[in-house]
Amino acid sequence: MPPIKAIETIAGAAAESAAKALPSRAAIAAEAFAAKAGAGSAGKGAANPAAAEILGGMKITDQSVNTAVAAQQRSEIMKANEVLVDHVTGLIPQVQRGKLDWILGGSTAVNALASARKIAILDSSRLPVIAPGKAMTLPEQAKASYGGFVRRVDDVDAFVVNGGKNRFLDSPYLASAEIHLPGTAHGALRAVGEQRTSRLMQAVKMEFDNPEIAAIQYAGKTVYVTGPAQLMTNKMRQVLLSYAPADARKMTGDFSHLLDAATSIYPEKTLLQYGRQALQRNDLLYRREILVPWDKTPENAKFVDYLRKVLESEEKNGGFLKGLKIDSVDSITAMRLFEKHQAAADKTAIAGFINRNADFVRKLDVKGSAEHALYVKQGGTGRASDTFFLMLDHLPANAKAGALKQQLQELSSQLASTSNLPKLHKAVLAKS
């Protein structure tokens, strides 16, 4: 339960605001809320008779008060973020010699978009020349989603626009932890003053072929930020590259807010295109070390669904993935197989092999079953499907026509007759 003083401040502010704007039943209700918040601990009643009448039918719960406190905190962060952005863009102008030098990214950009009403997407083909393209009014859903994301930031992410050949990287302020911020900007940061241990401005090289950059009116000036679709796919890459189970709820929850905002602005086809571009950068799709939070939870369900759609829409291999009878967790591994074996006949053979054995492999993972007991007895560890896909991944990409198909036929025969997946995996590993 928040401190009573905080409750009274928020409730009182609500009453004062409503009284000025709506001198009606809404204002009386706000006063009733204020009275209820105070009466909850101090035993006071509503001074206004009309408010007292409404109060009898009101139910002010801890949840509603917590929601009001959170809304007040977000409002304060948004105000402080505006001061922060105004200050750093004043010290290090985003436009240098008539060209765009750097843009805001990360949480600072999202905090700014939560206050935006209109955005203009720049023509990416003409960067660093500033050529405004499509202008749009942000839908209410987008503003609400960005508002739900708002938080204090660790630092200000700044994306270098012109391949590092700009004035931004030469700024004397980049090495500073504080940049002598005004006190009114402190509320936008998690740590200030002596508590800061890292630079306030973090320079990030832009690696996008056609970056989405938006111009917004913010802090009394034109500010350039990462666009809605780019913000969403940047977060997707962050989840894939730095995912840890302990951070799953926050990371995939953040993604959900950004996806909801982008979905209210763009059609799904556009968002899937951005997703494919994000995976293709640095061959992210085919990195073995990435972790994917595939097991669905309320927090990551949207991430899982979006990533699977992105994979299925991939031009070369997505069609082969669509027909597979596999769990989502094996999707990227399967895509790596299809990328490794370029011939369409080989991709078809792999897909057929997976589907013919999918039910059997799934049974091996059912604890308590005879199949699972045999799998463990024969040296199987972890998920049987992991062993299954590792076995396939060790098969060489042989240029000889029909070689892979023959290998898969032999594996199918051995798998059916021995049910010994661990042994088969070791045999394939030895040959490779």
Steps between C-alpha positions, in 0.01 A plus 500: 500500500651839402551760774182684593666831419562383144142382468364830626725695264388303196135498597508869585662579167231301322228690682660838428552417134146371456352801678674735257415307186171333590307686775245222502435154639849395379659766720288389796607140436864604501445679831337184631806306397719746689277472805499121481879490476529714809220330691657160436756559774404817682133423553390816323188533289429708190437866577291550185149350545476413130838331523384310807200375302724370221747361751244250625496332158875515440748223561855630533725194510873466551522413131325819388721711725812321376387563144458869577845513660656327196328744265631793703852355493485451123387859457793624706746286303361629170545861614854434618579312178401806300745714699769233456454480123485877466826531691705234319376603153594856590853397596539257209270612215352216298534697178851606403580702186152435370522121532364258761782399732337272758159389626352402833434133559406263780284593797571872464343492154199300623447749785503778241254320269262459795456879484486528121185557300639506148811350341666536162702206366816609319594378153770247596644488147619862532663488843683683647312763301176575685213432262166453678287224354164379628340701781246339730303556818575237763193285578374498859613137530858599416505781756353271766756227424791742517355640820499153653870463413614829661777459760813663635803434280855392575643707216411672175545276196619701201522333159766634265333570167781549255720197561698672773627772263333778691550754776306308764787263580731799548279654767686570827182408688500132402743403775303679771279319748298805596530774232399749773132419465237737638327366809168476316651230273605271786159333519560339161812313617544204731827640635642852512801675648747278684269201455573494127781268400472512120469758225166669464515501118556161337601511133374208290604448139199471273512172309173531309482508121182707503453629855160626605546845653215719622492874555279619786427833664636465852650728761410798282708382204522233231655186648605193301428158648497134397175427314222276640575187294876536551457536876300178507749297296799646688341363817445164330872480418586601856283217636666247270856618563483557875208291620524355849216318678524739795431796268236328288199675647646849458661451159211329325254725685679804359483342156124455536449872566708593194329239282154623604598856410649401163202275420263794541705697245608248234347193331640161603675458164716807570586387853602153379726663240673700774533182703668315213744786448587496869574125496706525183738759649820325608339165410311509829260232381773240473704566815519191717553692824172691505236403752132525419233526774265268314303359792187711499413713802261797524805727465671345199206358300503796259874466450472129420211550256671790321836325467339183361310709241824677404675167449213358297496807276873470419527474122740209453414266786181621666277283284679184616461604864124556466422135445715360780342312792740639758492702818576871462823454694648309203408760237833681471694173505285374214559822308875456540465154344311639202761772453785248520351274231430725205345253254121504506497117484718484812275744687200291404674182619588661835142622552365154420744330738409736785127452452523120472683482834344795683243297694754239608754761618230683690412176687860473620455823694191380690636421845363179645450338160679184389652692210647763733641233733670328205635832373659576839632143535675531166680817608251766392514827690290815471229533238488216249419750226829680581688174435291441189582840350866481603522174309357668191726801546807276488407358160739653244368720221596264218484638147440154356142474378287268712771441763311668782176326413675163521657588836161597638343179378770301682445699818125447480548125470741486794286730713193285443675171569709596804320799651853595599525871429808565720692221329410629154607849598841373613540305174422805288731715711783249455458501120494880482 
